[in-house]
Amino acid sequence: MISRLADEIEAAQTSAGAEVLKDAEAVLADGKAGARKLRQALTRTTEALGVVLRVAECRGARLSARDHDGGEGGDGGEGAEPSSDAVG
């Protein structure tokens, strides 16, 4: 159950990152965008990249732990120990 919740949070964070990327691309494509808009786009993009990297790191740690435990599903089903994984 916790794994499923983490997956949902990761999906939302990744989706938000994709939206930030789309906005940043629009700012970069706008030849008239000033320094303020560029700074805002870079700030949001940097924040989103940080979140996505944390998602990837947490996902990698969960996958690594699952591999070491011999688990396959990672869904917190019967026989699985409770997990304290938190995204980020």
C-alpha positions as CSV (number, residue, x, y, z in Angstrom):
1,M,0.0,0.0,0.0
2,I,2.8,2.4,0.8
3,S,4.5,1.5,-2.4
4,R,1.4,2.3,-4.3
5,L,1.1,5.7,-2.6
6,A,4.8,6.4,-3.4
7,D,4.1,5.5,-7.0
8,E,1.2,8.0,-7.1
9,I,3.3,10.7,-5.5
10,E,6.1,10.0,-8.0
11,A,3.7,10.2,-10.9
12,A,2.4,13.5,-9.7
13,Q,5.8,15.0,-9.2
14,T,7.0,13.7,-12.6
15,S,3.9,15.2,-14.3
16,A,4.5,18.5,-12.6
17,G,8.1,18.4,-13.8
18,A,7.0,17.8,-17.3
19,E,4.7,20.9,-17.1
20,V,7.6,23.0,-15.7
21,L,9.7,21.8,-18.6
22,K,7.0,22.8,-21.1
23,D,6.8,26.3,-19.6
24,A,10.6,26.7,-19.6
25,E,10.7,25.7,-23.3
26,A,8.1,28.3,-24.1
27,V,10.1,31.0,-22.2
28,L,13.3,30.0,-24.0
29,A,11.4,30.1,-27.4
30,D,10.2,33.6,-26.7
31,G,13.0,35.9,-28.0
32,K,11.5,38.8,-26.1
33,A,11.5,37.1,-22.7
34,G,13.4,39.3,-20.2
35,A,15.8,38.4,-17.5
36,R,13.0,38.1,-14.9
37,K,11.1,35.6,-16.9
38,L,14.2,33.6,-17.7
39,R,15.2,33.6,-14.0
40,Q,11.7,32.4,-13.0
41,A,11.8,29.7,-15.5
42,L,15.3,28.6,-14.5
43,T,14.3,28.6,-10.8
44,R,11.2,26.5,-11.4
45,T,13.1,24.1,-13.7
46,T,15.9,23.7,-11.1
47,E,13.3,23.0,-8.4
48,A,11.5,20.4,-10.6
49,L,14.8,18.8,-11.5
50,G,15.7,18.4,-7.8
51,V,12.3,16.8,-7.2
52,V,12.6,14.4,-10.1
53,L,16.2,13.4,-9.0
54,R,14.9,12.7,-5.5
55,V,12.2,10.5,-7.0
56,A,14.7,8.6,-9.1
57,E,17.0,8.2,-6.0
58,C,14.1,6.9,-3.8
59,R,12.9,4.6,-6.6
60,G,16.4,3.2,-7.0
61,A,16.7,2.7,-3.3
62,R,13.3,0.9,-3.2
63,L,14.2,-1.3,-6.2
64,S,17.6,-2.1,-4.7
65,A,16.1,-3.0,-1.3
66,R,13.5,-5.2,-3.1
67,D,16.1,-6.9,-5.1
68,H,18.1,-7.7,-1.9
69,D,15.0,-9.0,-0.1
70,G,14.1,-11.2,-3.1
71,G,10.8,-9.5,-3.5
72,E,9.2,-9.0,-6.9
73,G,5.9,-7.2,-6.5
74,G,6.8,-4.4,-4.1
75,D,3.1,-3.8,-3.5
76,G,3.2,-4.3,0.2
77,G,1.1,-7.5,-0.2
78,E,0.9,-10.4,2.1
79,G,4.2,-11.4,3.7
80,A,5.8,-8.0,3.0
81,E,7.2,-6.0,5.9
82,P,5.8,-2.5,6.4
83,S,7.9,0.0,4.6
84,S,8.8,3.5,5.8
85,D,9.7,4.6,2.3
86,A,8.9,8.2,1.7
87,V,9.4,10.0,-1.5
88,G,12.2,12.5,-1.1
